[in-house]
């Protein structure tokens, strides 16, 4: 029985990572061929800049970003440490060590940013808990929680109360109560679980999805039992691809994206009924896909392709509106973990093959839509056009175009003011963010005259004299 995917025993094979080292700081992006609908050109427009951060350990494996976006925590699988990266300048500012940190795999951070949970995959069978702000000694290991055998994936519920851990070797999922001191396992899920690799939790916290080594995903219901703790009942098993590993759920909670390592596909699970759509790539950018992360707006999924021995040195980008691969970005060797900043502007990629972290600047050409309703003379008017793009586009009135009198257009695309002249007004607005071409939108605004008075109520004499 094979319970570990091929990337894990990296420390036991020869590697040529040293040739990349500091020189990796100059890595440039090579764009793959965009495929899918032509509309994808407005979703992803080159160039996307890739920079590289040298981490202090070896075999960078997992990555997570604090809720405030200030720090990225990277597990160094071969170095038995974690690196802490300041995302403002991409400098490594701390290295976390601990007696129980041994071949750390996946990392998750509580919603309040106060604690980091790390799975120790080999030899310890624990989850280390790191306090990020412990007095004068931040990033200190304060607890080591015994879990199942060979813990790998981990995810924390949106309320921060529980951590779910996928134990590859024991085919179980451990449920940790994070609110106790120290945190402790309160339940172990075994039903339908087989060599689980990763865990994802829906935004409402009601469902936990676990990828299994037998080509399925188990669905756990977290509804509270009579004691007020999650019942953790398995309510479904979803067939996906071969050797599924990474899983991520869209911010709206409607879909789960699963990276299938050995079938080089991505399964898209519709959470409402657990039906599955398979994403394949005609440009063959999928190469042992490992982990997946989704942008906060839900428009893109980033998938790491880990088998660098056979060309896996890329991150595939999926347009989630069409479920087509729209680009492939060259990063470091053997990319595994991936995390996206809360503002959606950057993706951090842990490259196991050369001990680096690649930073992708997520850029998106602007789109501009809107159909403003009629206005009325003398009445305040406020209408916001819909603008999408990264960085945030700036909206202006196009040259040789004029707004109606007393109305103004903000750079954020908000039309406000109190019109003074009625009529039909036609003008054009433009959105630009220096990515791709500026987009324009012809606008027609009807401004009606102010309503006329319905007449005088007449003299109070007509109503008689009060109190007479």
Secondary structure, DSSP 8 states (H G I E B T S, - for coil): ---S-TTGGGGGS---GGGTGGGGGG----B----S-GGGGGT--S---EEEEE-SSSSEEEEEE-TTSSEEEEEETTTTEEEEEETTTTEEEEEE--TT--SEEEEEE-TTSSEEEEEETTTT-EEEEEETT-TTS-SEEEEEEE-SSSEEEEEE-TTSSEEEEEETTTTEEEEEETTSSS-EEEEEE-TT--S--EEEE-TTSSEEEEEETTTEEEEEE--B-TTSSB--EEEEEEE-STTEEEEEE-TTSSEEEEEETTTTEEEEEETTTTEEEEE--TT---SSEEEEEE-TTSSEEEEEE--GGGT--EEEEEETTTTEEEEEEE-STTEEEEEE-TTSSEEEEEETTTTEEEEEE--EEEEEE-----EETTSEEEEE-EEEEES--EEEE-TT----TTEEE-TTSEEEEE----EEEEEEEEEE-SSS--EEEEEEEEEE-----------GGGG--TT-
